[in-house]
Amino acid sequence: MPELPEVEGVVRALAPVATGRTTREITISDTVKQSKLLGKEAVLKGITTEDFIADMVGMTITNVTRRSKYIYFHLIKDGYTCLLVSHLGMTGAWFAVESLEEIREMKFRNHVHVVFTMDDGSLLVYSDIRRFGEMRLIDCEADHPPLLKMAPEPFDASALTHFLRMADTPKYARKPIKEVIMDGHIISGCGNIYATEALFKMKIHPARTVDRISLKRRTELFVVIVNVLQESIDAGGSSISDYRNINGEAGTMQDRLKMYGRKVCYECGEMTTSMKIAGRTSVYCPSCQK
């Protein structure tokens, strides 16, 4: 699943090409349409395909920003402003192309679900292989309450104080540290990849409970998380599975990972092991991480 750095990469690439463009036509895949007929909610959430098309045609994109792992398309039409909120799920990807044939990988071209034809004839394309991603057209963040419950951005001045305060509450103090730092209510945008890397850098066992980590170490861990996220942003994200930027290019952070996905410890050479924490596979070094 794309994490904060990957989503940031998509937003940085989308903003220059999408901002100022107006949607002329919307095409929805038969797969999404059929899902709606069956009472399911593939990709488009809380709206019919007909209403989505009617509402989105003629919308001008005034900005594209990121909040945690969400992409915000800021829109205006006839003086009315709203948000199109996009989450990539596990395999979602956006492409900015002149034609669908420009999408190089067949696995993405075969799973195109929403195509926005813009006023200059260019296409903004949303592809999603497993269809776990979503789009919501809302007036503002308050229309989708989960958005208001996200932790501050990890780069914000208030983020460390929020993390330390929340981690010390009874709800989280007895939980494994890996579970806590992957919780978007505690730290925004840190998922399995970067939680794994940060804990390895700090030599902290992923199952160690928060209350068994000193305040000093928690503070140091937060700083390491922020640094790892920034390093990945600078590297264009991690293209471990299905993450691509809008031109179909892969990031390079996967080449810098020291623990995630490794069978041998980068530091000591011992075999790594894994365990399930919060439903995710947590890889760690039993010798280095205590």
Buried (B, 14 or more C-beta within 10 A) or exposed (E): BBBBBBBBBBBBBBBEBBBEBBBEEBEBBEBBBEBBEEEEBBBBBBBEBEEBBEBBBBBBBEBBEBBBBBBBBBBBBEEEEBBBBBBBBBBBBBBBBEEBEBBEBEEBBEBBBBBBBBEEEBBBBBBBBEBBBBBBBBEEBEBBEEBEEBBBBBEEEEBBEBBBEBBBEEEBBEBBBBBBBBBBBBBBBBBBBBBBBBBBBBBBBBBBBBBEBEEEBBEBBBEBBBBBBBBBBEBBBBBBEBBBBBEBEBBBBBEEBBBBEBEEBEBEEEEBBEBEBBEBEBBBBEBBBE
